[in-house]
Amino acid sequence: MSDSKTLRPIIEHTPFETQPRQNVHGWERIGSVAGGVMMVGKGLRRGGIFGLIQVAIGGVALARGFTGHSSLKDKLEQGRQEMNTVRTKIERAGAELKNLKTKAEVAAEKATKTSV
């Protein structure tokens, strides 16, 4: 029941690919860099395991801001596209069912008129 057109490759980025497609722009990118710097600074000042966690989260935010790419945002967008595809298929199926129901009602009406 699956179309070969809707299949996505499992490997989205190869090691030899220059850069993944940018999906973070403008203020969102600036916010990621600013938030990343703050998190790294707070984590370094705090120290310990929780400080290390803050440094790691800040590093991810910095990488997101500098590269302009977020894998999480990619995955969310893919999920949204899949949901829209499913919604379209459901709406199409609903319209087909409504059409079939109308045809069945017309056929039943004709059958009762000819039998009377």
C-alpha positions, 0 to 999 in steps of 0.5 A: 500500500506504500508508494515508492515515490513517498519513500525517503532514503535512510541516510540523509547526509553523507560524510562527504557532503559539504554542508546539510541544507540550512533550515535556521535563519535570521533571528532564530540563528542569532538567538541560538548563538546568544543562548549557546554562549550564555549556556556555555558561560553559565555551565563553566561557572557552575561546574560539576555534572550539571555545569557539564550538561549546560555546557553541552546544551550550549554547545549544541545551540552554538553549533545550530547557530553557526551552521544554520542547520538543526537536525531536530527541526528537520525531523519535526518538519518531516513529521509535519509533511508526513502528517499533511500527506496522511491528512490529504489521503484521509480527506480524499478517502472521505470524499470517495466514501461520500461519493460511493454512499451517494451512488449506493443511495441512488442505486437503492432508490432505483431498485425500490422503484423498479420492484414496486 
